[in-house]
Amino acid sequence: MDDQKTKAGVKTTEFWVSIAPVILGLIDRQQDDPALNMTLVICSTALGMAYIVSRTMVKKCTKK
């Protein structure tokens, strides 16, 4: 495990799983539904935060 390197963020599955709903939300944001727009903003923020935490944990665990 000492020889493993941490992959760049854009090369990970977590990144693409996290960014897909954000992109779809931006496309769907063209709708004039305030409740939907707020839900998309909240979900995008939560996904972004979860991604940052997961990457931090991976990098923290791989460092010595």
C-alpha positions in Angstrom: 0.0 0.0 0.0 3.0 2.3 0.4 3.5 2.4 -3.4 -0.1 3.6 -4.2 -0.6 7.2 -5.3 -3.8 9.2 -4.9 -5.5 9.7 -8.2 -6.3 13.2 -9.3 -9.9 14.2 -8.4 -11.2 14.3 -12.0 -10.0 10.7 -12.5 -12.2 9.3 -9.7 -15.7 7.9 -9.8 -16.7 10.0 -6.9 -16.1 13.2 -8.9 -18.2 12.1 -11.8 -21.0 10.8 -9.6 -21.0 14.1 -7.7 -20.8 16.4 -10.7 -23.5 14.7 -12.8 -26.4 15.8 -10.7 -25.0 19.3 -10.6 -24.8 19.5 -14.3 -28.2 18.1 -14.7 -29.5 20.5 -12.1 -28.1 23.5 -14.1 -29.7 22.3 -17.2 -33.0 21.7 -15.4 -32.7 25.1 -13.7 -34.1 26.7 -16.8 -37.6 25.8 -15.4 -39.4 28.5 -13.5 -40.1 26.5 -10.4 -38.6 28.2 -7.3 -39.1 25.1 -5.1 -37.3 22.9 -7.6 -34.5 25.5 -8.0 -33.9 25.7 -4.2 -33.9 21.9 -3.9 -31.3 21.7 -6.7 -29.1 24.3 -4.9 -29.3 22.4 -1.6 -28.6 19.0 -3.2 -25.7 20.4 -5.3 -24.2 22.0 -2.2 -24.5 18.8 -0.2 -22.9 16.8 -3.0 -20.1 19.2 -3.3 -19.4 19.1 0.5 -19.6 15.3 0.5 -17.1 15.2 -2.3 -14.7 17.5 -0.5 -14.9 15.5 2.7 -14.4 12.2 0.8 -11.3 13.4 -1.0 -9.9 14.9 2.2 -10.3 11.5 3.9 -8.7 9.7 1.1 -5.7 12.0 1.0 -5.4 12.0 4.8 -5.4 8.2 4.9 -2.8 7.8 2.2 -0.3 10.2 3.7 2.2 9.1 6.3 
